Amino acid sequence: SPSHMPDELLKYAGQSSAINVNLIEKPKKDESPETLKRIFNIISKRYSIDFNLYKPSTVFRCIDRRMRINQMQDPDVYLEYIKENTEEEEHLYNSLLIGVTRFFRDEEAYNVIKNKVIPEIVSRKLDNSTIRVWVTGCSTGEEPYSLAILFKEYMDIVQRNINVKIFATDVDNNAIEYASAGVYSDSISNDVSLELLNRYFIKKNDVFQITKSIREMVIFSFHNVISNPPFLKIDLLSCRNLLIYFQPQLQTRILSTFQFALDTNAYLFLGISETTGELESYFSTVDAKWKIFKRKESKKRPLIDDATVISTGMKVNKPKINDYFTRKVRNNWEMDDIYTKLIEECLPPSVVVDENGELVQVFGDTDKFLKVPKGRAYYDIQKMVPGELSTALGTAINKVKKDKAAVTYNNIKVRLGEDNIGISLIVRPFLTRKNGSLVLVTFEEKKSSSLIGDYAGNYDTVSKLQERIADLEQELRYTKENLQTSIEAIDTSNEEIQSANEELLVSNEELHSTNEELQSVNEELIEVNTQYQYKIQELADLNNDMTNFLNSTTIGTIFLDSNMCVRKFTPAITKEVNLIESDIGRPISHISYSLKCEDLTKEAREVTSSLTPIEREVQSTNGKWYLLKYAPYCTNENIIRGVVISLVDITARKAAEDNLRKSKDRYEKLVDLSPFAILIVKDNLIIFSNNEGLNLFQVKSIEQLIGKPIKRYLDIDESQLMHKQKEYLKAQDNNGIPME
């Protein structure tokens, strides 16, 4: 609750740091970083990120912060807490991934990129080529989008047709998913100008979204720059404020990867606190203040220098016998098992050594037999015993390892202080359940020659020395052979690794090429799909036009396929042919119709075979007359795919023709009865003369008729003619036949 917040905040702020960062480099007695390393291993196992390669101060600071948040002072307690709480494990992982970024971070640096780097890159490219940009550690995407906007701005100015592809990578999948959406809070208005906001962002409520044209320029992907192979032929590589979290060896390894990925004269954009370091000779400086470099025209630096360098760039060194880790391991031997064995054997002063002769445990008072050598401390038992015992002890340990049987040397003369004493040296195999094969060495001050074990005898210094020398020579020979075999195996492995790495690089490049081709094919498919959408819309419009035309036309039409089945028909045909919508697909012979003396199927087949249209007048059973026409159905490829039957109603025309025929008969009768027959129809006048053959005059008005030509045929004055016209117009019947 709010009332308890001040106390909790004071409690958090008052905590002291739970971790001493110097423990890793300078461990003190009873202080070990093993717990913290186990925390690293838990994170590495789940997320495949090895934070041992990061700078200890940065990593331990994050762990200390999480411990203080959870109010824990003991790293062991926090380790158990992580094991039981996966949510805390995720919080710690996200805390270790320091994702600090924003749009156009360090504005002056981006001005150099805008005014100097981008124009140089574009000027070297041809039209329709591709500019490849790689942004490592992209976090939530502000940096790759900033570069995309700068490239877009310059392309619009110079009007160049160049494809820009920006690979934005990170190890944080959550950040990549966030960046891919391209949605940011309105706080970005502090970093992005109003002009760019209006041009390349879409305002939605209280957030801004990157426009599609910019998002399509950027490809977000998971990529571990430490272990994954790099992108190739890069024109601009941006890695800002990422190297500062790595140890120097790893920085060199990553910069070597960058140099390998960059094309000749390509640019490297680092953070203000970063530099090219040991690879300075491979780059020239473009801007020293803002850490912009250009790759020189030199041979690419190999990614792996020798077989002892793993993919992370760290050398694998075998722990030395006196280092802290080895002592720690020795101290972790299961002591209960050893104590039990010693009690059973009731041994005098003795020591336990491992198969390499390294001291593991001491029992009893062995001060007179063991002495720490001067200078660098060694834990080799042969260097700690007196010289007289060293050869005998080495020979005995060798025999025990070879024969798996106890060895006893009696009466070894040793000078201890002012006294010369005889020592019986007993060496036997010492097996434990967990620690494997050890060796127990016992020192006895006695002159008894009683045998202990399977092999015993008085120690002859000369003969044993010769035997020891022979053993060492044989061991040296075996060691040389094994070393040679190991060297050859390492060389072979190195060649295989180099070959595999080259194959991976080639495969990676092929995959990128394939991806680019797929992108191109996808764009073509989108374009084709858009064209198809237009075609579909056009076909839909044409289909609508055709449907409306067929529904509105008064001409009855049936479309038949090559099997004489109905494909389509107009509503006007249903007056005489009994068709309904469900009859589509049925043979025309199954359909009844009201046309007299007509066989539609027979005539249609004849047209199909002869390819000659047929046209005739037919009458229906209800007395109507139709013009029936059969025509082949021809495609654009001039292929006959059926027959078109059309039916045009000509009843009115037939009636008019019949009336015209009747009128003609009556006209002929009138002509036969009188020498002159004058027919005036509205403004037209027709004169028939029976004496001199048929003479026909048609004029537009009666005034044109009054004149000398007319007086040759009619002896009548103008006023009488006008009067006759008026009387005729009043007396004409419906058929236009004059009564006089």
Disulfide bonds with the S-S distance in Angstrom:
none
